[in-house]
Amino acid sequence: MSAALPTHPDATMLRCLRLDSCALTRGAALAFAAALATALTPALGAAQWTNRYPRNTGYGHHVYLEGYELPSWTIGPTGAAVAADGAMLVAARGWLWQVDVAGGVAMRLTAAGDHDARPAWSPDRRHVAFVRDDSRTLALMVRALADGTERELDRGMVLDPVFTPDGRAIVYAAARAGDLDLWRIPVTGGTPERLTTAAGAQLRPQLLPDGQRVVYMSKPRSGGDQLRLRDLRDGTERVLVSGQILSQTRPALSPDGALLVYGLPGPTGWELWLLALDRPGAPTLLVRRDGGRPIDPVFTADGRAVRYSEADARQVMRLYEVPVAGGAPRPLPVTSWRTGGPMGLLRITSGCTTCPTPVPARLEVRDSSGHAAGPEAGLVRFDGQNGRTYFYTSGVVTLTVPAGTYRVAGVRGFATPEQQRWVRVRAGDTTRVALTLDELWSPSANGWAAADHHFHLNYGGAYPLTVADLTTPMRGEAVDVGTPMLANLANRFEDQPLFRPSVMGRAPMLRWSQEVRSHFLGHVGLIGAEALFWPWVWGPGYDVYGRDDRLNADALGFARTQGGAGIYVHPVQGTVPPFSERGLASIPVSLVADAAHGMVDLLELVCLWSNAGTTTDVWYRLLNAGFVVNPSGGTDHMADLHRSMAVGSTRVYVQTGSAPLTWPRYLAALTAGRSFVSTGPLVTLTVGGRSPGDVVAAGDTVPFTLRVASAVPVDTMAIMINGQVAWRAPGTIDSAGVRRYTGRLALPRGGWVAARVVGPPTQRWPAMAEYAFAHTAPVWIGARGSTDPVARRAAVADLQRAHASATERLEVGYSGSDIPRLRRYFAEAKAVLDSLGRAR
């Protein structure tokens, strides 16, 4: 095994695990059987996604912080800043631009290789403060307009600069003390002064003209988001506005400090509201955009109008202006973007050796300084694992870029190693480049369909998307099936009006699903259901339905009666071994009980939020106890965010055969376990001529064939029997390649066989997870749900401990509530486990 394994209390066991050649005594072998799955858990990050930027300790989920609060690379103007004389700055394409609103001309102001955003004018208009993003840290920069010199004042997690009214200092958000607080630093540099100390995130400061009061956004770890007014002299505060997960709320003050404009989610889209600071209880609706997302509002210099950005149907940001007195917004088109140098065209075609026409792909284009380039339309995204800005093409795309040298890179799904070309774009000319994206091994040609069963279409981002907007990204990632999940965003239910029970499209095939969240019992996904389950949320922590005597099995059973299936999603987070005393609390409260009742169809082994190693550790126990639980995969990708893992970055491959792909055929194969999950490697296994989901005869010595195709590094390829390494492949896959192995396995009387592949904690495209991982569903020995007595007793003992811990947590969480159904359900699950533990 790789050096990524944790230190195990029995060094002999680890040595044998790595060498696969030790002879153990019977006692050591039994202990090895009980402990091996834990030893196999990779000691890697807490999830398949980790924070690339400095960790903000006061923010619960860092992916939300990066997705909602950090700057975005946009095609059109965002983050407008208006000076006292009316001059305007915006951010677009990773640079800052000065815009002549009357003429519609934007002149580029900055030209760094990193990405610049969030501009702010100094009162005398001699300087501009902004944030510079190098894909790992954010720097607070000040630029002198007279000579273009730039000075860095701070670096780390820094956001939202604004000058003090006297122009001598800048107030900004920074995580210098662990979480995001407001700080003040002299324009000339020096030691920052901390202004706020509350836990969580304090963002977007807006100073009143007296310089002694500030309005800002507060996002604590719990309790909802708030717009606050703080007096910097004595620290007193009052709440102006509050709400749940106000992802795109960025307040702005009028020049005289009397009015505040801010965005809030409305019933059909986002809205802009005006608030008088002396009458905070009576806000006025300024803009309502059905289905739209007006963001980044700012007042004009005379305070008579508000300007804001909003994405159009092509995901291009547009600038609008609306009178404060009310009226229809009018567009402020930017008709010309002038970089100050010659331009050229870059035409990129993506194809493959055997493809008759161009194919969709994921592309990254960067100039020689490292600055990203993008197309004229379409959402440009950021890969937070590898630090890359990318977009999708349907096969041919033309970019308008400054003349110079560019690196063009592309992939298409897990089976294609990254291809790249360096090209020279000449002024006034069209440079053509073709990428040949050949697969190492073709899943589709061999009867496999790739699927992502856990992602969200609209989830608090700046871009209102439709289901049709998923087509090109899914094709570019070679994802054949998608089940976008409706989910609540605090007290909002995103995309509910879009729900349809029927299949949408064929290539890719899409069908709405639902994430039902009892945060206390565990999140479950319902796929293939004909209707929505109600209520979506319940249990301790919710204001409504908080003490309901309701089971996760109610939702899981609902999916089955509707012809669908239930999945436990992102089940185990963190790297602590889940069956250690400290790790028992990482297992969802109701998972073991639901498995004991036979209510769990699928377990999400790979996901953005969870750890594949520790989740597999739990899965092994369930299989060894005889519970037929098959694997699934999903990213928890949020499609409307600039910063988000690509759809299909964690996925499941399902063997559907050569017949045309249909939803019934696909769902039957998925729930039968004819599958493997992956964050990169492609793995197929046959044991005695049988594939995952099938049954092989017990007690025989049978041949096996293992094939691993991987475009990313792999250092461990093993075949598992009942959670133990039965065979390990020699060597590794250090670069893209295909390995085929054959051999023979001695099968026990019962249980299962599967293949597991793990890579080192470094990644590269096409992957976006923290480390490479793939696992096949089990080939059952003798019968589905069969067990080996020794493995079963060890697994049940661990599950009994986990269930006892969950029962204690249940009583604490529902303390004082009447929950006879939950208590009875958990007691019945205990009886099942006890019976399995006694069986011989």
Residue pairs with C-beta under 8 A, 6 or more apart in sequence:
1 14
1 17
1 18
1 39
1 40
1 716
1 758
2 42
2 715
2 716
2 758
2 760
4 42
4 43
4 44
4 758
4 760
4 761
4 771
5 14
5 17
5 39
5 40
5 42
5 43
6 39
6 41
6 43
6 575
6 577
7 14
8 14
8 35
8 38
8 39
10 31
10 35
12 22
12 24
12 28
13 28
13 31
13 32
13 35
13 36
13 39
14 39
15 22
16 22
16 24
16 32
17 36
17 39
17 40
17 725
20 725
20 727
20 728
24 32
30 790
30 794
32 724
33 722
33 723
33 724
33 790
33 791
33 794
34 794
34 797
34 798
36 723
36 724
36 725
37 616
37 617
37 620
37 621
37 723
38 577
38 579
38 580
38 617
40 613
40 616
40 617
40 723
40 725
40 756
41 575
41 577
41 611
41 613
41 614
41 616
41 617
42 575
42 611
42 612
42 613
42 758
42 761
42 771
42 773
43 575
43 613
44 575
44 611
44 613
44 761
44 770
44 771
45 575
45 611
45 761
45 770
45 771
46 573
46 574
46 575
46 611
47 570
47 573
47 607
47 608
47 609
47 610
47 611
47 770
48 606
48 607
48 608
48 610
48 611
48 612
48 649
48 650
48 679
48 769
48 770
48 771
48 773
49 63
49 384
49 385
49 608
49 609
49 645
49 768
49 769
49 770
50 385
50 770
51 62
51 63
51 66
51 384
52 66
52 135
52 136
52 384
52 385
52 387
53 62
53 66
53 70
53 136
53 137
53 138
53 157
54 137
54 156
54 157
54 175
55 62
55 175
56 62
56 65
56 157
56 175
56 178
56 179
56 180
56 201
57 175
57 178
57 179
58 175
58 178
58 179
58 180
58 199
58 200
58 201
58 220
58 221
59 65
59 179
59 180
59 200
59 201
59 219
59 221
60 221
60 222
63 384
63 608
63 609
63 644
64 245
64 247
64 460
65 201
66 384
66 643
67 460
67 461
67 638
67 641
67 642
67 643
67 644
68 247
68 248
68 460
68 461
68 641
69 159
69 201
69 203
70 133
70 138
70 159
70 643
71 79
71 91
71 115
71 117
71 118
71 131
71 133
71 138
71 159
72 78
72 117
72 382
72 462
72 642
72 643
73 93
73 94
73 115
73 372
73 374
73 380
73 382
73 389
73 642
74 91
74 92
74 93
74 309
74 317
74 380
74 642
75 92
75 93
75 315
75 316
75 317
75 374
75 375
75 376
75 377
75 378
75 380
76 92
76 309
76 311
76 316
76 317
76 318
76 319
76 334
77 90
77 91
77 92
77 97
77 99
77 106
77 309
77 317
77 318
77 319
77 334
78 90
78 91
78 92
78 117
78 295
78 296
78 309
78 317
79 90
79 91
79 117
79 118
79 119
79 296
79 309
80 88
80 89
80 90
80 296
80 298
80 307
80 308
80 309
80 319
81 88
81 89
81 90
81 119
81 120
81 121
81 128
81 298
82 88
82 121
82 298
82 299
82 300
82 301
82 307
83 89
83 121
83 125
83 301
84 121
84 123
84 125
84 255
84 301
85 125
85 301
86 300
86 301
86 302
87 98
87 121
87 125
88 98
88 99
88 101
88 307
89 96
89 97
89 98
89 99
89 109
89 119
89 121
89 128
90 96
90 97
90 99
90 106
90 119
90 319
90 334
91 97
91 116
91 117
91 118
91 119
91 130
92 106
92 317
92 337
93 337
93 373
93 374
94 114
94 115
94 116
94 117
94 371
94 372
94 389
95 108
95 109
95 110
95 111
95 112
95 115
95 116
95 371
96 108
96 109
96 110
96 116
96 117
96 119
96 128
96 130
97 106
97 107
97 108
97 109
97 337
98 106
98 107
98 109
99 105
99 106
99 107
99 319
99 334
100 106
100 107
101 332
104 332
104 333
104 334
104 335
104 336
105 334
105 335
105 336
105 338
106 334
106 336
106 337
106 338
107 338
107 340
108 337
108 338
108 339
108 340
109 128
109 143
110 116
110 130
110 143
111 339
111 340
112 132
112 369
112 371
113 367
113 369
113 370
113 371
114 132
114 133
114 134
114 135
114 139
114 370
114 371
115 132
115 133
115 134
115 135
115 371
115 372
115 389
116 130
116 131
116 132
116 133
116 141
117 130
117 131
117 133
118 130
118 131
118 159
118 160
118 161
119 128
119 129
119 130
120 128
120 129
120 130
120 161
120 162
120 163
120 170
121 127
121 128
121 163
122 128
122 129
122 163
122 167
122 187
123 163
123 165
123 166
123 167
124 167
125 145
126 144
126 145
126 146
127 142
127 143
127 144
127 145
127 163
127 167
127 187
128 142
128 143
128 145
129 140
129 141
129 142
129 143
129 161
129 162
129 163
129 170
129 172
130 141
130 143
130 161
131 138
131 139
131 140
131 141
131 158
131 159
131 160
131 161
132 138
132 139
132 141
132 152
133 139
135 382
135 387
135 388
136 387
137 155
137 156
137 157
138 155
138 156
138 157
138 158
138 159
139 152
139 154
139 155
139 158
140 152
140 153
140 154
140 155
140 158
140 161
140 170
140 172
140 174
140 185
141 150
141 151
141 152
141 153
142 150
142 151
142 153
142 170
142 187
143 149
143 150
143 151
144 150
151 189
153 170
153 185
153 187
153 189
154 172
154 174
154 176
154 183
154 185
154 192
156 174
156 175
156 176
157 174
157 175
157 180
158 172
158 173
158 174
158 175
159 172
159 173
159 174
159 180
159 203
159 204
160 172
160 173
160 203
160 204
160 205
161 170
161 171
161 172
162 170
162 171
162 172
162 205
162 206
162 207
163 169
163 170
163 171
163 187
164 170
164 171
164 184
164 207
164 211
165 207
165 209
165 210
165 211
166 211
167 187
168 186
168 187
169 184
169 185
169 186
169 187
170 184
170 185
170 187
171 182
171 183
171 184
171 195
171 205
171 207
171 214
172 182
172 183
172 185
172 205
173 180
173 181
173 182
173 183
173 201
173 202
173 203
173 204
173 205
174 180
174 181
174 183
174 192
175 181
176 183
176 192
176 194
177 194
177 197
179 199
179 200
179 201
180 200
180 201
180 202
180 203
181 194
181 195
181 196
181 197
181 198
181 202
182 194
182 195
182 196
182 202
182 205
182 214
182 216
183 192
183 193
183 194
183 195
184 192
184 193
184 195
185 191
185 192
185 193
195 214
195 230
195 232
196 202
196 216
196 230
198 218
198 220
199 220
199 221
200 218
200 219
200 220
200 221
201 217
201 218
201 219
201 220
202 216
202 217
202 218
202 219
203 216
203 217
203 218
203 219
203 250
204 216
204 217
204 250
204 251
205 214
205 215
205 216
206 214
206 215
206 216
206 251
206 252
206 253
206 260
207 213
207 214
207 253
208 214
208 215
208 253
208 257
209 255
209 256
209 257
210 257
212 231
212 232
212 233
213 229
213 230
213 231
213 232
214 229
214 230
214 232
215 227
215 228
215 229
215 230
215 240
215 251
215 253
215 260
215 277
216 227
216 228
216 230
216 251
217 225
217 226
217 227
217 228
217 246
217 249
217 250
217 251
218 225
218 226
218 227
218 228
219 225
219 246
220 226
224 242
224 243
224 244
224 490
225 242
225 243
225 244
225 245
225 246
225 249
226 239
226 240
226 241
226 242
227 239
227 240
227 241
227 242
227 249
227 251
227 260
227 262
228 237
228 238
228 239
228 240
229 237
229 238
229 240
229 277
230 236
230 237
231 237
238 280
240 260
240 275
240 277
240 280
241 249
241 262
241 264
241 273
241 275
241 280
241 283
243 249
243 264
243 265
244 489
244 490
244 491
244 492
245 460
245 489
245 490
245 492
246 263
246 264
246 265
247 460
247 461
247 489
248 263
248 265
248 270
248 293
248 295
248 460
248 461
248 462
249 262
249 263
249 264
250 262
250 263
250 295
250 296
250 297
251 260
251 261
251 262
252 260
252 261
252 262
252 297
252 298
252 299
252 306
253 259
253 260
253 299
254 260
254 261
254 299
254 303
254 324
255 299
255 301
255 302
255 303
256 303
257 277
258 276
258 277
258 278
259 274
259 275
259 276
259 277
259 299
259 303
259 324
260 274
260 275
260 276
260 277
261 272
261 273
261 274
261 275
261 286
261 297
261 298
261 299
261 306
262 272
262 273
262 275
262 297
263 270
263 271
263 272
263 273
263 294
263 295
263 297
263 308
264 270
264 271
264 273
265 271
265 492
266 288
268 288
268 290
268 291
269 288
269 289
269 290
269 291
269 292
269 293
269 464
270 289
270 292
270 293
270 294
270 295
271 285
271 286
271 287
271 288
271 289
271 294
272 285
272 286
272 287
272 294
272 297
272 306
272 308
272 322
273 283
273 284
273 285
273 286
274 283
274 284
274 285
274 286
274 324
275 282
275 283
275 284
276 282
286 306
286 322
286 324
286 326
287 294
287 306
287 308
287 322
287 329
289 310
291 464
292 310
292 311
292 464
293 310
293 311
293 461
293 462
293 463
293 464
294 308
294 309
294 310
294 320
295 308
295 309
295 310
295 462
296 308
296 309
297 306
297 307
297 308
298 306
298 307
298 308
299 305
299 306
299 307
299 324
300 306
300 307
300 321
303 324
304 323
304 324
304 325
305 321
305 322
305 323
305 324
306 321
306 322
306 324
307 319
307 320
307 321
307 332
308 319
308 320
308 322
308 329
309 317
309 318
309 319
309 320
310 317
310 318
310 320
311 317
311 318
311 462
311 463
311 464
312 318
314 377
314 378
315 377
315 378
315 379
315 463
315 465
315 469
316 376
316 377
318 331
318 333
319 331
319 332
319 333
319 334
320 329
320 330
320 331
320 332
321 329
321 330
321 332
322 328
322 329
322 330
339 402
341 402
341 403
342 402
342 403
342 427
342 428
343 400
343 401
343 402
343 403
343 427
343 428
344 400
344 401
344 402
344 403
344 425
344 426
344 427
344 428
344 429
344 430
344 431
345 398
345 399
345 400
345 401
345 425
345 429
345 430
345 431
346 365
346 373
346 398
346 399
346 400
346 401
346 406
346 408
346 423
346 425
346 430
346 431
346 433
347 396
347 397
347 398
347 399
347 430
347 431
347 432
347 433
348 363
348 365
348 393
348 396
348 397
348 398
348 399
348 408
348 410
348 432
348 433
348 434
348 435
349 358
349 395
349 396
349 432
349 433
349 434
349 435
350 358
350 359
350 360
350 361
350 363
350 393
350 395
350 396
350 410
350 412
350 434
350 435
350 437
351 357
351 358
351 359
351 395
351 434
351 435
351 436
351 437
352 359
352 412
352 436
352 437
352 438
352 439
353 436
353 438
354 438
357 395
358 394
358 395
358 396
359 395
359 412
359 437
359 475
360 392
360 393
360 394
360 395
360 412
360 472
360 475
360 476
361 392
361 393
361 395
361 410
361 411
361 412
361 435
361 437
361 476
362 390
362 391
362 392
362 410
362 411
362 412
362 476
362 477
362 646
362 765
362 766
363 390
363 391
363 392
363 393
363 397
363 408
363 409
363 410
363 435
364 372
364 388
364 389
364 390
364 391
364 407
364 408
364 409
364 410
365 372
365 373
365 374
365 399
365 401
365 406
365 407
365 408
365 409
366 372
366 373
366 389
366 406
366 407
367 373
367 401
367 402
367 404
367 405
367 406
368 404
368 405
368 406
368 407
372 380
372 389
373 399
373 401
373 406
374 380
374 389
374 391
374 399
375 391
375 393
375 397
375 398
375 399
376 398
376 399
376 400
378 391
378 392
378 472
379 391
379 463
379 465
379 469
379 640
379 642
380 389
380 390
380 391
380 642
381 389
381 390
381 391
381 641
381 642
381 643
381 644
381 646
382 388
382 389
382 390
382 642
382 643
382 644
383 389
383 390
383 645
383 646
383 765
383 768
384 643
384 644
384 645
385 645
385 763
385 767
385 768
385 769
385 770
386 763
386 764
386 765
386 768
388 765
390 646
392 472
392 473
392 475
392 476
393 472
393 476
394 472
394 475
398 430
401 425
402 425
403 425
403 426
403 427
404 424
404 425
405 422
405 423
405 424
405 425
406 422
406 423
406 424
406 425
407 420
407 421
407 422
408 420
408 421
408 422
408 423
408 433
408 435
409 418
409 419
409 420
409 765
410 418
410 419
410 420
410 435
410 437
411 417
411 418
411 419
411 437
411 711
411 765
411 766
412 437
412 439
412 476
412 477
412 478
412 766
413 439
413 450
413 477
413 478
413 479
413 648
413 766
414 450
414 478
414 651
414 678
414 680
414 681
414 682
414 711
414 766
414 767
415 439
415 440
415 441
415 442
415 443
415 478
415 682
415 709
415 711
416 437
416 438
416 439
416 440
416 478
416 711
416 766
417 440
417 711
417 736
417 766
418 711
418 764
418 765
418 766
419 435
419 436
419 437
420 435
421 433
421 435
423 431
423 433
424 431
425 431
440 682
440 709
440 710
440 711
440 736
440 737
440 738
441 682
441 707
441 709
441 738
443 449
443 450
443 478
443 653
443 682
444 478
444 480
446 684
447 655
447 656
447 657
447 658
448 653
448 654
448 655
448 656
449 480
449 481
449 653
449 654
449 656
449 661
449 666
450 478
450 479
450 480
450 481
450 648
450 651
450 652
450 653
451 479
451 480
451 481
451 482
451 483
451 633
451 651
451 652
451 653
451 654
451 666
451 670
452 474
452 479
452 481
452 482
452 483
452 633
452 634
452 635
452 637
452 647
452 648
452 650
452 651
452 652
453 482
453 483
453 513
453 525
453 527
453 567
453 602
453 604
453 632
453 633
453 634
453 652
454 483
454 485
454 515
454 525
454 567
454 569
454 570
454 604
454 607
454 632
454 633
454 634
454 635
454 636
455 482
455 484
455 485
455 634
455 635
455 636
455 637
455 638
455 639
455 647
456 484
456 485
456 487
456 494
456 495
456 515
456 636
456 637
456 638
456 639
457 465
457 466
457 467
457 469
457 470
457 484
457 494
457 495
457 498
457 639
457 640
458 464
458 465
458 494
458 495
458 639
458 640
459 487
459 489
459 494
459 638
459 639
459 640
459 641
460 489
460 494
460 638
460 640
460 641
461 638
461 639
461 640
461 641
461 642
462 640
462 641
462 642
463 640
464 640
465 639
465 640
466 498
467 484
467 498
467 504
467 505
467 510
469 639
470 482
470 484
470 508
470 510
470 639
470 647
471 505
471 508
473 639
473 646
473 647
474 480
474 482
474 508
474 647
474 648
475 507
475 508
477 646
477 647
477 648
477 649
478 648
479 508
479 647
479 648
479 651
480 507
480 508
480 509
480 661
481 508
481 509
481 510
481 654
481 661
481 666
482 508
482 509
482 510
482 511
482 647
483 510
483 511
483 512
483 513
483 525
483 527
483 528
484 495
484 510
484 512
484 513
484 639
485 512
485 513
485 514
485 515
485 525
486 493
486 494
486 495
486 496
486 498
486 499
486 512
486 513
486 514
486 515
486 532
487 493
487 494
487 514
487 515
487 517
487 536
488 494
488 515
488 517
488 536
488 537
493 536
496 532
498 512
499 512
499 532
500 512
501 512
501 529
501 530
501 531
502 511
503 509
503 510
503 511
503 663
504 510
504 511
504 512
506 661
509 661
509 663
509 666
511 527
511 528
511 663
513 525
513 526
513 527
513 528
513 529
513 564
514 525
514 526
514 529
514 532
514 533
514 536
515 523
515 524
515 525
515 526
515 569
516 523
516 524
516 525
516 526
516 533
516 536
516 537
516 552
516 555
517 523
517 536
517 537
518 537
518 538
518 539
518 550
518 552
518 590
519 537
519 539
519 541
519 542
520 539
520 540
520 541
520 589
520 813
521 539
521 551
521 552
521 588
521 589
521 590
522 552
522 568
522 571
522 588
522 589
522 590
522 591
523 568
523 569
523 570
523 588
524 552
524 555
524 556
524 566
524 567
524 568
524 569
525 566
525 567
525 568
525 569
525 604
525 634
526 533
526 555
526 556
526 558
526 559
526 562
526 564
526 565
526 566
526 567
527 559
527 564
527 565
527 567
527 667
528 559
528 562
528 563
528 564
528 565
528 663
528 667
529 558
529 559
529 562
529 563
529 564
530 562
530 563
530 564
531 562
533 554
533 555
533 558
533 559
535 544
535 545
535 548
537 545
538 544
538 545
538 546
538 548
538 550
539 545
539 546
539 548
539 550
539 813
540 546
540 547
540 813
540 814
547 814
547 817
547 819
549 817
549 818
549 819
549 820
549 821
549 822
550 821
550 822
551 590
551 821
551 822
551 825
552 590
552 594
552 599
553 590
553 594
553 597
553 599
553 825
555 566
556 566
556 594
556 599
556 600
556 601
557 566
557 599
559 565
559 566
559 601
560 566
560 601
564 667
565 601
565 602
565 667
565 670
565 671
566 599
566 600
566 601
566 602
567 601
567 602
567 603
567 604
567 632
567 634
568 588
568 591
568 594
568 600
568 602
568 603
568 604
569 604
569 607
569 634
569 636
570 604
570 607
570 608
570 609
570 610
570 636
571 587
571 588
571 591
571 603
571 604
571 610
571 615
571 618
572 578
572 586
572 587
572 588
572 610
572 611
572 614
572 615
572 617
572 618
573 586
573 609
573 610
573 611
573 614
574 583
574 586
574 611
574 614
575 611
575 613
575 614
576 582
576 583
576 586
576 614
577 583
577 614
577 617
578 584
578 586
578 587
578 614
578 617
578 618
578 802
579 617
579 621
579 798
579 801
579 802
583 614
584 801
584 802
584 805
584 806
585 805
585 809
586 614
587 618
587 802
587 805
587 806
589 806
589 809
589 810
589 813
590 806
591 600
591 618
591 806
592 799
592 802
592 803
592 806
592 829
592 833
593 803
593 806
593 825
593 826
593 829
594 600
594 829
595 622
595 625
595 627
595 629
596 627
596 799
596 803
596 828
596 829
596 832
596 833
597 825
597 828
597 829
597 832
598 627
600 622
600 627
600 629
601 629
601 630
601 671
602 629
602 630
602 631
602 632
602 670
602 671
603 615
603 618
603 619
603 622
603 629
603 630
603 631
603 632
604 610
604 615
604 631
604 632
604 633
604 634
605 612
605 615
605 616
605 619
605 631
605 632
605 633
605 677
605 775
606 612
606 615
606 633
606 634
606 650
606 651
606 677
606 678
606 679
606 769
606 773
607 633
607 634
607 635
607 636
607 650
608 635
608 636
608 637
608 645
608 649
608 650
609 636
612 679
612 773
612 775
613 758
613 773
616 756
616 775
618 802
619 629
619 631
620 720
620 723
620 795
621 723
621 795
621 798
621 799
621 802
622 629
622 795
622 799
623 629
623 722
623 723
623 751
623 752
623 778
623 795
624 722
624 723
624 751
624 787
624 788
624 791
624 792
624 794
624 795
625 787
625 792
625 795
625 796
625 799
625 833
625 836
626 785
626 786
626 787
626 792
626 836
627 785
628 673
628 784
628 785
630 670
630 671
630 672
630 673
630 675
630 693
630 777
631 652
631 673
631 675
631 676
631 677
631 775
631 777
632 652
632 670
632 675
632 677
633 650
633 651
633 652
633 677
633 678
634 650
634 651
634 652
635 645
635 646
635 647
635 648
635 649
635 650
635 651
637 644
637 645
637 646
637 647
637 649
638 644
639 647
645 768
645 769
646 768
649 679
649 767
649 768
649 769
650 677
650 678
650 679
650 769
651 677
651 678
652 670
652 675
652 676
652 677
652 678
653 675
653 676
653 677
653 678
653 682
654 666
654 669
654 670
654 674
654 675
655 669
655 674
655 675
655 691
655 692
655 693
656 665
656 666
656 669
656 674
657 665
657 669
659 665
669 675
669 693
672 693
673 692
673 693
673 777
673 778
674 691
674 692
674 693
674 694
674 777
675 692
675 693
675 776
675 777
676 682
676 683
676 684
676 685
676 692
676 755
676 774
676 775
676 776
676 777
677 773
677 774
677 775
678 773
678 774
679 767
679 769
679 771
679 772
679 773
679 774
680 710
680 711
680 712
680 759
680 763
680 766
680 767
680 769
680 772
680 773
680 774
681 708
681 709
681 710
681 712
681 714
681 733
681 757
681 759
681 772
681 773
681 774
682 708
682 709
682 710
682 774
683 706
683 707
683 708
683 755
683 757
683 774
683 775
683 776
684 691
684 706
684 707
684 776
685 691
685 692
685 704
685 705
685 706
685 707
685 719
685 753
685 754
685 755
685 776
685 779
686 704
686 705
687 696
687 702
687 703
687 704
687 745
687 747
687 753
687 779
688 696
688 697
688 700
688 702
688 703
688 704
688 747
689 696
689 702
689 703
690 696
690 779
691 779
692 754
692 776
692 777
692 778
692 779
693 777
693 779
694 779
694 780
695 779
695 780
695 781
695 782
695 783
695 784
696 702
696 747
696 753
696 779
696 780
696 781
696 782
697 747
697 781
697 782
698 747
698 748
698 749
698 750
698 781
698 782
698 786
699 747
699 748
699 749
700 747
701 744
701 745
701 746
701 747
702 744
702 745
702 747
703 742
703 743
703 744
703 745
704 719
704 727
704 742
704 743
704 744
704 745
704 753
705 740
705 741
705 742
706 717
706 719
706 729
706 740
706 741
706 742
706 755
707 738
707 739
707 740
707 741
708 714
708 717
708 729
708 733
708 738
708 739
708 741
708 757
708 774
709 737
709 738
709 739
710 733
710 736
710 737
710 738
710 757
710 759
710 772
711 736
711 766
711 767
712 736
712 759
712 763
712 764
712 766
712 767
712 772
713 732
713 733
713 734
713 735
713 759
713 760
713 762
713 764
713 772
714 732
714 733
714 757
714 758
714 759
714 772
715 732
715 733
715 758
715 759
715 760
716 728
716 729
716 732
716 756
716 757
716 758
716 759
717 728
717 729
717 733
717 739
717 741
717 755
717 756
717 757
718 725
718 726
718 727
718 728
718 729
718 755
718 756
718 757
719 725
719 726
719 727
719 728
719 745
719 753
719 754
719 755
719 756
720 726
720 753
720 754
720 755
720 756
721 745
721 747
721 748
721 751
721 752
721 753
722 748
722 751
722 752
722 788
722 791
723 791
723 795
726 745
726 753
727 743
727 745
729 739
729 741
731 739
733 739
745 753
747 753
747 781
748 781
748 788
749 781
749 782
749 786
749 788
750 781
750 782
750 783
750 786
750 787
750 788
750 789
751 780
751 781
751 786
751 787
751 788
751 791
752 778
752 779
752 780
752 781
752 786
753 778
753 779
753 781
754 775
754 776
754 777
754 778
754 779
755 774
755 775
755 776
756 774
756 775
756 776
757 772
757 773
757 774
757 775
758 771
758 772
758 773
759 771
759 772
759 773
760 771
760 772
761 770
761 771
762 771
763 769
763 770
763 771
763 772
780 786
789 839
789 840
792 836
792 839
793 837
796 833
796 836
796 837
797 837
799 833
800 830
800 833
800 834
800 837
803 826
803 829
803 830
803 833
804 830
806 826
807 826
807 830
810 819
810 822
810 823
810 826
814 822
